[in-house]
Amino acid sequence: MPLLPTQDFQGQSLVRVGDADNFLLLAPQYGGRLVRWVHHGEDILYWPDNADWSRPAKVRGGNPLLFPFIGRHFVDGVAGQWRDRQGAVHTLAQHGFARDLPFEVGMIDAAGSITMTLRDNTQTRPGFPYAFVFDAVYALLPDGLEVTLRTTNTGDQPLPCYPGHHFYFALPHAQRAGSTLALPTVDRVRQLPDGAPGAAEAGEPVYRLDDPRLQDTYHVLRGAAGAILSMPARTIAFELDVAGSVRWHAVTTWSESEQSDFYCVEPWVGLPDAIHHRQGLRWLAPGQSESAVCRLRVTG
């Protein structure tokens, strides 16, 4: 393995790819987390100045990787559990385990791309008894970023999964009323207390980000897949209909509070608890590999 290009950030040695004005800082050792994405000298993502690096998976910022499942899953009302095809119940944390575990760095081009890999191990198998390779590939584009989440079934039984992103976009809370999210044709859904999706409502074409209907809400894509996040400082267009990608099932919107200086727009392959209700659930055959690809184009 060649010496990795690194940069000290908040007392941590992070991997850096890119140039002076367009670069990524990543923490493979902390869940493969994208910590900073700088585009034309400006931070696109939020990261707190007082981040607790003793518990990096709990830090609100960057882009945590969600795998093998996103969101909350329940068995008989008990959160953090899921039932397999044979009826066995397993314990798995919300959003899975990827954000809590170290990734290996595979291919890297210091000019602008990196592949980080998580493989099944003694920490993953108790709650997810499958053999897998999960790759996160980040590649800088002249006008943005392409991210590929690639899952490979290296075992001898079908593997269930529905990964996703948790992008924390930098946005002062006072600017929410002046920011919007445009969506294609979608159904607006929230999760019920037992884990099942609630009743679907027709989504709006455009929302202001201070609209309470966006909080912890899943926008289920019914045709074209994408979104446009327009903020005073910049616009970010999500391209989700990328050739070679599996279908993205939903775009999720969330923020911790009305005073948070970030807003999350998250492409997800499935809905929370899909392992039970199957909306977006993927099954990979032994030896099969598939990728979920999104592109984020920045203007402004």
Protein Blocks (a to p, Z undefined) as FASTA:
>chain_A
ZZdddddeehiacddeddfklccdddfknooiafbdceehiafbdcdfklcfklmmlpgg
hjadddfbgcjddeehighiacdfkopacdddehijmlmpccddfdddfklpacdddddd
fklmmmoccdddddddddddfklccdddddddfbfbdcdddddddddcdddfklmmmpcc
dddddddddddfkopacddddddfbdcfklmklgopacddfbbgddddddfkbccdddfb
bghiacdfbdcdddfblkbccdcddddfbdehklmnopopacddehiacddddddddeZZ
